[in-house]
Amino acid sequence: TILYTAREVIDRAARRGYGILSITCHDAMTVTDELVAYAAERNLILLRGAEATIEGGHVLVYKAHWTAEDFEGRFTSFDDLRRFRGPDTLVIAAHPYYPGDVALGEKLEANIECFDAVEYSHFYSRWHNFNKRAVRVARRHGLPLVGTSDVHYSIQLESTYSLVEAEPTAQGVIDAIKAGRVRVVTRPAPRDVLWAFGVRESAESWRTALKAVVRPWDFVVMARDPSYLRPAERADPPRPHAEAGRAPR
């Protein structure tokens, strides 16, 4: 369960100096024109997207201009992704090699032509990182990596994000990522994030067993432009991050 609203996460991202944010709910596109305008007032590009379930695996889908009605019931198969792809769309493989049924696994390379980029997930530690195979696959196929924060909890906002060299529009961001003008900046997730996610996954398993209806929201931070940072924030920056690398397309 998410304990804050879309406007609250927009406000927080804007205060921290982010330039681009995407809200990607599970199997629903919930970004409205009002939210896009609210973000724009705070110098934030809000990219319309969703985390679709494609043959059991999670896939991040984005479009420059989109409505909830356009999304509804549209994505169930890789053929749906093939039909969706176009100049104004972006398709990213989400946490493809993490354990669990919602990772694409071998289906990613079997359908690699459906994808424009591969996610570099924030959820890893100093001792183990399921992103490593995703990096190898992205490089092998010439796909960019996109770092995301997947913010179920506000403490996740800082550890992983992407720098995107783009025109300040939704279409500009899509074009830039497809062209490989994106770089992942990351550090291992803090222990409290790893703990919180572990508790959440256990709770989700119980909810599923009890047949509870749950629709969690995923907030994906896609980019951060240092020019948005206020002087006070520049004077006290977060701890240094390490670049995860990139695979220019």
C-alpha positions as CSV (number, residue, x, y, z in Angstrom):
1,T,0.0,0.0,0.0
2,I,1.2,3.5,-0.9
3,L,0.9,6.0,2.0
4,Y,1.1,9.2,0.0
5,T,-0.6,10.8,-3.0
6,A,0.6,11.5,-6.5
7,R,0.8,15.2,-5.7
8,E,2.8,14.5,-2.6
9,V,5.4,12.5,-4.5
10,I,5.5,15.2,-7.2
11,D,6.2,17.8,-4.5
12,R,8.9,15.7,-2.9
13,A,10.6,15.1,-6.3
14,A,10.5,18.7,-7.2
15,R,12.0,19.7,-3.8
16,R,14.8,17.3,-4.3
17,G,15.7,18.7,-7.7
18,Y,14.4,16.0,-10.1
19,G,13.4,17.1,-13.6
20,I,11.4,14.1,-14.8
21,L,9.1,11.8,-12.9
22,S,6.8,9.0,-14.1
23,I,4.0,7.4,-12.2
24,T,3.5,3.8,-13.4
25,C,0.7,1.9,-11.6
26,H,0.3,-1.8,-12.1
27,D,-1.8,-2.4,-15.2
28,A,-3.4,1.1,-15.1
29,M,-2.4,4.5,-16.5
30,T,-3.5,7.0,-13.9
31,V,-1.7,10.2,-14.9
32,T,-4.2,13.0,-15.7
33,D,-3.9,16.3,-17.5
34,E,-4.3,17.9,-14.1
35,L,-1.4,16.0,-12.6
36,V,0.8,16.9,-15.7
37,A,-0.1,20.6,-15.2
38,Y,0.6,20.4,-11.4
39,A,4.0,18.9,-12.1
40,A,4.8,21.5,-14.8
41,E,4.1,24.3,-12.3
42,R,7.0,22.8,-10.3
43,N,9.4,22.5,-13.3
44,L,8.8,18.8,-13.4
45,I,8.0,16.7,-16.5
46,L,5.4,14.1,-15.6
47,L,5.7,11.2,-18.1
48,R,2.5,9.2,-18.7
49,G,3.1,5.5,-18.2
50,A,2.1,2.2,-16.6
51,E,3.7,-1.1,-15.4
52,A,1.9,-3.6,-17.7
53,T,1.9,-7.3,-17.1
54,I,2.9,-9.0,-20.3
55,E,2.6,-12.8,-20.2
56,G,3.3,-12.7,-16.5
57,G,6.3,-10.3,-16.6
58,H,6.4,-6.6,-15.8
59,V,7.0,-4.1,-18.6
60,L,7.2,-0.3,-18.3
61,V,5.3,1.4,-21.1
62,Y,5.2,5.1,-21.8
63,K,3.6,7.4,-24.3
64,A,4.0,11.2,-24.8
65,H,0.2,11.7,-24.9
66,W,-2.1,9.1,-23.4
67,T,-5.3,8.6,-21.5
68,A,-6.5,5.9,-19.2
69,E,-9.1,4.8,-21.8
70,D,-6.3,4.4,-24.3
71,F,-4.5,2.0,-22.0
72,E,-7.3,-0.1,-20.6
73,G,-7.2,-3.7,-21.7
74,R,-4.5,-3.0,-24.3
75,F,-1.6,-5.0,-23.0
76,T,-1.5,-8.8,-22.4
77,S,1.0,-10.2,-24.9
78,F,4.2,-9.3,-26.7
79,D,2.2,-8.9,-29.9
80,D,0.4,-6.1,-28.1
81,L,3.8,-4.4,-27.3
82,R,4.8,-4.8,-31.0
83,R,1.6,-3.0,-32.1
84,F,2.1,-0.3,-29.4
85,R,5.6,0.7,-30.3
86,G,6.0,3.9,-32.3
87,P,7.9,7.3,-32.4
88,D,6.0,8.6,-29.3
89,T,6.3,5.5,-27.2
90,L,8.9,4.0,-24.9
91,V,9.1,0.3,-23.7
92,I,11.4,-0.7,-20.9
93,A,12.0,-4.2,-19.5
94,A,11.4,-3.9,-15.7
95,H,13.7,-5.8,-13.3
96,P,14.0,-8.6,-15.9
97,Y,16.2,-11.0,-14.0
98,Y,15.0,-10.6,-10.4
99,P,13.6,-13.7,-8.7
100,G,9.9,-14.1,-8.8
101,D,7.1,-14.7,-11.3
102,V,6.9,-11.0,-12.4
103,A,10.3,-10.9,-14.0
104,L,10.6,-11.4,-17.8
105,G,13.7,-13.7,-17.5
106,E,14.3,-15.5,-20.8
107,K,11.3,-13.8,-22.4
108,L,13.3,-10.6,-22.7
109,E,15.8,-11.8,-25.2
110,A,13.2,-14.0,-26.9
111,N,11.3,-10.7,-27.6
112,I,14.1,-8.2,-27.6
113,E,12.7,-6.3,-30.6
114,C,9.8,-5.2,-28.4
115,F,12.0,-3.1,-26.1
116,D,13.7,0.3,-26.2
117,A,15.6,0.0,-22.9
118,V,16.3,-2.1,-19.8
119,E,15.7,-1.1,-16.2
120,Y,18.5,-0.9,-13.7
121,S,16.6,-1.4,-10.5
122,H,17.4,0.4,-7.2
123,F,16.8,-2.8,-5.2
124,Y,20.2,-4.4,-4.6
125,S,22.8,-4.5,-1.9
126,R,26.6,-4.4,-1.7
127,W,26.6,-8.2,-1.6
128,H,24.2,-9.1,-4.3
129,N,22.8,-7.4,-7.4
130,F,20.3,-9.0,-9.8
131,N,20.9,-6.1,-12.3
132,K,24.2,-7.6,-13.5
133,R,22.6,-9.9,-16.0
134,A,20.4,-7.0,-17.2
135,V,23.5,-4.9,-17.9
136,R,25.1,-7.7,-19.9
137,V,21.9,-8.3,-22.0
138,A,21.4,-4.5,-22.6
139,R,25.0,-4.2,-23.8
140,R,24.7,-7.3,-26.0
141,H,21.7,-5.9,-27.8
142,G,22.7,-2.2,-27.8
143,L,19.9,-1.1,-25.5
144,P,20.2,1.8,-23.0
145,L,19.9,1.2,-19.3
146,V,17.4,3.4,-17.3
147,G,17.9,3.6,-13.5
148,T,14.7,3.8,-11.5
149,S,13.7,4.3,-7.9
150,D,10.4,2.4,-7.9
151,V,9.2,4.5,-5.0
152,H,6.8,2.5,-2.9
153,Y,8.3,4.3,0.1
154,S,9.6,7.9,0.1
155,I,13.0,6.7,1.4
156,Q,13.6,5.1,-2.0
157,L,13.7,8.4,-3.9
158,E,17.5,9.0,-3.6
159,S,19.5,5.8,-4.3
160,T,19.0,5.3,-8.1
161,Y,18.0,7.6,-10.9
162,S,19.0,8.5,-14.5
163,L,20.5,11.5,-16.1
164,V,18.8,12.2,-19.4
165,E,20.1,14.7,-22.0
166,A,16.8,15.7,-23.4
167,E,14.6,18.6,-24.6
168,P,12.3,19.5,-21.6
169,T,9.2,17.7,-23.0
170,A,7.7,14.2,-22.7
171,Q,8.5,13.5,-26.3
172,G,12.1,14.9,-25.8
173,V,12.7,12.5,-23.0
174,I,11.4,9.5,-25.0
175,D,13.6,10.4,-28.0
176,A,16.7,10.9,-25.8
177,I,16.3,7.5,-24.0
178,K,15.8,5.7,-27.3
179,A,18.9,7.4,-28.7
180,G,21.0,6.3,-25.6
181,R,21.4,9.8,-24.1
182,V,20.8,8.5,-20.6
183,R,23.2,7.5,-17.8
184,V,22.4,5.5,-14.7
185,V,23.5,6.9,-11.3
186,T,23.2,4.5,-8.4
187,R,24.3,3.2,-5.0
188,P,23.1,0.1,-3.1
189,A,19.8,0.4,-1.5
190,P,19.9,1.4,2.2
191,R,19.2,-1.4,4.7
192,D,15.9,0.2,5.7
193,V,14.7,0.0,2.1
194,L,15.7,-3.6,1.8
195,W,13.9,-4.4,5.1
196,A,10.8,-2.5,4.1
197,F,10.5,-4.3,0.8
198,G,11.1,-7.6,2.5
199,V,8.2,-7.0,4.9
200,R,6.0,-5.7,2.0
201,E,6.6,-8.8,-0.1
202,S,5.7,-11.1,2.8
203,A,2.6,-9.0,3.4
204,E,1.7,-9.3,-0.3
205,S,2.0,-13.1,-0.1
206,W,-0.5,-13.2,2.7
207,R,-2.9,-10.8,0.9
208,T,-2.8,-13.0,-2.1
209,A,-3.5,-16.1,0.0
210,L,-6.5,-14.3,1.5
211,K,-7.6,-13.2,-1.9
212,A,-7.4,-9.5,-1.0
213,V,-7.6,-7.0,-3.8
214,V,-4.5,-4.9,-3.8
215,R,-3.4,-2.4,-6.5
216,P,0.0,-0.9,-5.4
217,W,1.3,2.2,-7.1
218,D,4.8,2.3,-8.4
219,F,6.5,5.7,-8.7
220,V,9.5,5.6,-11.0
221,V,12.0,8.4,-10.9
222,M,13.5,8.6,-14.4
223,A,15.8,11.6,-14.4
224,R,17.4,14.4,-12.4
225,D,18.7,17.6,-13.9
226,P,21.3,19.3,-11.6
227,S,20.2,22.7,-13.0
228,Y,16.9,22.3,-11.1
229,L,18.7,22.1,-7.7
230,R,18.4,25.0,-5.4
231,P,21.7,26.5,-3.9
232,A,20.9,25.1,-0.5
233,E,20.6,21.6,-1.9
234,R,23.8,21.9,-3.9
235,A,25.6,22.8,-0.8
236,D,24.5,19.6,1.0
237,P,24.2,17.0,-1.7
238,P,23.3,13.3,-1.1
239,R,26.2,10.9,-0.6
240,P,28.2,10.2,-3.8
241,H,26.7,7.6,-6.2
242,A,28.5,5.2,-8.5
243,E,27.6,5.0,-12.1
244,A,26.2,1.7,-13.1
245,G,27.3,2.2,-16.7
246,R,25.2,2.5,-19.9
247,A,24.7,0.8,-23.2
248,P,24.2,3.4,-25.9
249,R,21.9,2.3,-28.6
